[in-house]
Amino acid sequence: MIRAGLLALAIIACAGGATAELPIKPTRHLSFDARAGTWMSLDVSPDGKSLIFDLLGHLYLVASGGGQARAISGGMAFDTGAAFSPDARHIAFVSDRSGADNLWIADANGEHPRQITVSDDDTALVSPAWSPSGDAIYVSRYRADLQSYELWRFGLDGHGQLIVPVRDNPAVPRAAWRSTLGAALSPDGRYLYAARHLGGTTLDELDEWTIVRRDLASGAEVTVVALPEGPRKALDPGSAFRPQISP
């Protein structure tokens, strides 16, 4: 069971780079008990003993065998997508506590949060994943102008590198635009697995996603989970998401 408080909403405009939590104060609280949730992200600690998940913009820890969940983030911020570092000492997550979506890290118990990226626009970040060495975090960034997701790598110092762009140049036709979501790294750090969609994403059609494996040294990609083959395109081919690599 989860007990939490859902705080009042507020809107604030930021000027310049956002580097700290916004001083927004709630005006009221709504208490609730939750026994189920949907659209939650989940990660398992490296020792398998703990789970971390998000619900309504807060992060929670719970024993992998079940029990009472404990909130490790709260307040006005909307926190999502928490992932344990390889040494289990830290978590990475996406939060809008600075006024816009940014990548953050904190101790595994939620204490000492630190902002990694600095953005004050309408960027949406999704699915952070640690490198096996623990010195970088991969995260997908939504490009609203292209209606697609590109994949970035950020060092813990905030330095970013675009790994998989939506398009290699402006002349690439829309049908070949790439969306890359849900990165997962192989234990040796050589390969990155992710969900892939070609063409801009839409809200009124079922998008078709496959799973690709990327060699991080060469950039070469192969599709490892593909759409069903056949003489005709399937009416409802389905999609594949969020690959996870066994130990």
C-alpha positions in Angstrom: 0.0 0.0 0.0 1.2 3.5 -0.8 0.2 6.6 1.2 1.1 9.9 -0.3 0.0 13.5 -0.8 -0.9 14.9 -4.1 0.0 18.6 -4.0 -1.6 21.6 -5.7 -0.5 22.5 -9.2 1.3 25.7 -10.0 2.7 27.4 -13.2 5.9 29.5 -13.2 7.9 31.1 -16.0 11.7 30.7 -15.9 14.2 33.1 -17.3 17.6 31.8 -18.3 19.0 28.4 -17.3 17.3 26.5 -14.5 19.8 25.2 -12.0 17.9 24.7 -8.7 14.6 23.6 -7.4 11.8 26.2 -7.8 10.6 27.8 -4.6 6.9 26.9 -5.2 4.8 26.3 -2.1 1.6 24.2 -2.2 -1.6 25.7 -1.1 -3.5 22.5 -0.2 -3.0 18.8 0.1 -5.0 15.8 -1.1 -4.3 12.5 0.8 -5.0 9.1 -0.7 -4.3 5.4 -0.3 -3.2 3.6 -3.5 -3.2 -0.1 -4.0 -2.7 -0.2 -7.8 -1.3 2.0 -10.5 -0.9 2.3 -14.2 1.7 3.9 -16.5 4.4 3.3 -13.9 8.1 2.9 -14.5 10.0 0.3 -12.5 13.6 -0.7 -11.8 15.2 -3.5 -9.7 18.2 -2.8 -7.5 21.4 -4.7 -8.6 21.1 -7.0 -5.6 17.5 -7.8 -6.4 16.2 -6.8 -3.0 14.5 -3.5 -3.8 12.2 -2.0 -6.4 11.9 1.7 -7.3 8.9 3.0 -9.1 7.0 6.2 -9.8 3.4 7.0 -9.1 1.7 10.3 -9.8 5.0 12.1 -10.0 6.6 10.8 -6.8 9.3 8.0 -6.4 8.9 5.1 -4.1 11.0 2.2 -2.8 9.6 -1.2 -1.8 11.1 -4.6 -1.0 11.1 -6.8 -4.0 9.0 -9.3 -2.1 6.3 -6.7 -1.4 5.2 -4.7 1.6 4.8 -1.0 2.4 6.2 1.3 -0.2 8.2 4.3 1.1 8.1 7.7 -0.7 11.6 9.0 -1.4 10.5 12.1 -3.3 7.6 14.5 -3.0 6.5 18.1 -3.1 5.5 20.0 -6.2 7.9 18.3 -8.6 6.9 15.5 -11.1 9.5 12.8 -10.8 9.6 9.8 -13.2 11.7 7.0 -14.6 14.0 6.3 -11.7 16.9 3.8 -12.4 19.5 2.4 -10.0 23.1 2.9 -10.8 25.3 -0.2 -11.2 26.7 0.1 -7.7 23.2 0.7 -6.3 24.4 3.9 -4.5 22.5 6.3 -6.7 19.4 6.7 -8.8 18.9 8.6 -12.0 15.5 10.1 -12.8 13.6 12.8 -14.8 12.2 15.7 -12.9 10.6 19.1 -13.6 11.6 20.5 -10.2 13.7 23.1 -11.9 10.8 24.3 -14.1 11.4 22.0 -17.0 12.2 18.4 -17.6 15.8 17.6 -16.7 17.9 14.6 -15.8 18.7 14.3 -12.1 20.6 11.9 -9.9 20.3 11.3 -6.1 21.4 8.9 -3.4 19.5 5.6 -3.6 17.3 6.8 -0.8 16.3 10.0 -2.6 18.6 12.3 -0.6 21.1 14.8 -2.1 19.5 15.3 -5.5 21.7 16.9 -8.1 20.7 18.3 -11.5 22.7 16.9 -14.4 21.2 18.6 -17.5 20.1 22.3 -17.7 17.1 23.0 -19.9 14.3 25.5 -19.5 12.3 24.7 -22.7 9.6 22.2 -23.5 11.9 19.3 -23.8 10.5 15.9 -22.6 13.0 13.3 -21.4 12.1 9.6 -21.1 13.7 6.3 -19.9 17.0 7.1 -18.3 19.5 4.2 -18.2 23.0 4.0 -16.6 26.1 2.9 -18.5 27.6 -0.3 -16.9 30.5 1.8 -15.7 28.2 4.2 -13.9 29.8 7.3 -15.4 27.1 8.2 -17.8 23.3 8.1 -18.3 21.5 7.5 -21.6 18.1 9.2 -22.0 15.6 9.8 -24.9 14.6 13.3 -25.7 11.3 14.1 -27.5 11.7 16.5 -30.4 8.3 18.2 -30.7 9.2 19.8 -34.0 9.9 16.4 -35.5 7.4 14.3 -33.4 10.2 11.8 -32.7 12.6 10.8 -30.0 16.4 11.1 -30.2 18.9 9.3 -27.9 21.5 11.2 -25.8 24.3 10.2 -23.5 25.2 12.5 -20.6 28.2 12.3 -18.4 27.7 13.0 -14.7 29.3 16.4 -15.3 26.4 17.3 -17.6 28.3 17.0 -20.8 25.9 15.6 -23.5 26.5 13.7 -26.7 23.8 12.9 -29.3 24.0 9.2 -30.0 21.1 8.6 -32.3 19.5 11.6 -34.0 16.1 11.6 -35.5 17.6 12.2 -38.9 21.2 12.5 -40.1 20.5 15.6 -42.2 17.5 17.8 -43.1 17.1 16.0 -46.5 16.1 12.6 -44.9 12.4 11.9 -45.7 10.0 11.6 -42.9 9.4 7.9 -43.5 13.1 7.3 -42.5 13.1 9.5 -39.3 14.1 7.4 -36.3 12.6 7.3 -32.8 14.7 5.6 -30.1 13.2 4.8 -26.7 14.0 2.6 -23.6 17.7 2.2 -23.9 19.3 -0.8 -22.2 23.1 -1.5 -22.1 24.8 -4.8 -22.3 26.9 -5.6 -19.2 30.1 -5.2 -21.1 29.0 -1.8 -22.4 29.5 -2.7 -26.0 25.9 -2.8 -27.1 22.8 -0.7 -26.6 19.3 -2.1 -27.1 16.3 0.1 -27.6 12.9 0.3 -29.2 12.8 1.8 -32.7 10.1 3.4 -34.8 10.5 4.8 -38.3 8.5 7.9 -39.3 7.2 10.5 -36.9 5.0 9.3 -34.0 1.3 9.9 -34.2 -1.6 9.9 -31.8 -4.3 8.6 -34.1 -2.6 5.4 -35.4 -0.9 2.4 -33.8 2.8 3.0 -34.1 4.9 0.0 -35.0 8.1 -0.4 -32.9 10.9 -3.0 -33.2 13.9 -3.7 -31.0 17.4 -2.8 -32.3 20.9 -3.5 -31.1 23.5 -0.8 -31.6 27.3 -1.3 -31.5 28.4 1.8 -29.5 31.9 1.6 -31.0 30.9 1.4 -34.7 27.4 2.7 -34.6 26.2 -0.3 -36.6 22.6 -1.4 -35.9 20.7 -4.7 -36.4 17.1 -5.4 -35.7 16.8 -8.2 -33.2 13.0 -8.2 -32.7 11.1 -7.5 -35.9 7.5 -7.1 -37.0 5.8 -10.4 -38.2 6.8 -11.4 -41.7 4.3 -12.3 -44.4 3.0 -11.6 -47.9 0.8 -8.8 -46.6 1.2 -6.2 -43.9 -0.5 -7.3 -40.7 -3.6 -5.4 -39.8 -2.5 -5.2 -36.1 1.2 -6.0 -36.1 1.8 -4.9 -32.5 5.0 -3.3 -31.1 8.0 -4.2 -29.0 9.2 -2.0 -26.2 11.7 -1.7 -23.2 14.3 -4.4 -23.8 16.1 -5.7 -20.7 19.4 -7.6 -20.8 19.8 -10.6 -18.4 22.8 -10.5 -16.1 
